[in-house]
Amino acid sequence: MSVRHEAPDMFEPPSWDERYSGEEQIWSGNPNAQLVAEVSGLPPGTALDVGCGEGGDVIWLAARGWTVTGADFSANGLARAAHHAEQAGVTGRVSWWTVDARAFSADGRSFDLVTTHFLHPPDGGMVDVTRRLSEAVAPGGHLLVVGHAPSERFTHRSARHRRAMFRAEDLLPGLPEDFEPLVVEQRPRTVSRGGETFEIEDATLLARRRR
Ligand SMILES: C[S@@+](CC[C@H](N)C(=O)[O-])C[C@H]1O[C@@H](n2cnc3c(N)ncnc32)[C@H](O)[C@@H]1O
């Protein structure tokens, strides 16, 4: 009898663990553009980065004085992030949390900033993730959600993947009433990949929880 090996589901932890198991660093290590744009002017406090991957944003925040929890559902991703934080000399300001954003519960914890970049749960799941993450924002704190807006660049992907992309306004139903949206827009960004340079849009939602 032949045994068929299915490729791991790209929306589940084994697929990401596999991606993070090689020698090569996947992401640049630089902070994401919309994080820098929106958070540079905020006073440092406590922050949670969900889907932190290799920790580029966590390290940038920690280096600016924030006390940061990096969260991801990939154990290998978190191990890499911890290694990079050590290399950057910010271990005293960071901690790690294994969470699946689709089942996220704040468990009584709250943060001055909750941020997530390019998490993309399948099938429109980011509205529910926005609702869940908003629970972890302290009164007066900020929620920053950034992802890929639908684009021709992604039309070759599966229907589940296409539905994982979102526009900032799609997320508004996930925002509780005590949040004030500050930024709800698609921001163009030039990226270079595989020797090609092209424009994409960052769907960007920034909201503040009222005190
Ligand atoms: C495209 S990477 C982005 C990493 C990082 N935020 C950045 O911008 O460099 C997506 C990350 O989200 C994590 N992730 C995907 N789905 C998740 C989920 N449901 N819960 C927690 N983490 C998730 C993956 O393991 C991966 O590290």
The ligand as an ORCA input file, in Angstrom:
! r2SCAN-3c Opt
* xyz 0 1
  C       4.012     36.293      7.477
  S       4.673     35.921      9.060
  C       4.917     37.546      9.731
  C       5.902     37.586     10.870
  C       6.107     38.987     11.478
  N       4.881     39.539     12.025
  C       6.673     39.939     10.446
  O       5.926     40.781      9.954
  O       7.865     39.789     10.120
  C       3.243     35.352      9.933
  C       3.538     34.855     11.336
  O       2.301     34.619     11.986
  C       2.330     33.361     12.630
  N       0.949     32.880     12.639
  C       0.182     32.548     11.577
  N      -1.039     32.194     11.970
  C      -1.050     32.309     13.336
  C      -2.039     32.084     14.333
  N      -3.268     31.651     14.016
  N      -1.714     32.328     15.619
  C      -0.463     32.755     15.968
  N       0.513     32.962     15.063
  C       0.219     32.754     13.756
  C       3.288     32.506     11.814
  O       3.857     31.469     12.575
  C       4.309     33.549     11.363
  O       5.364     33.653     12.278
*
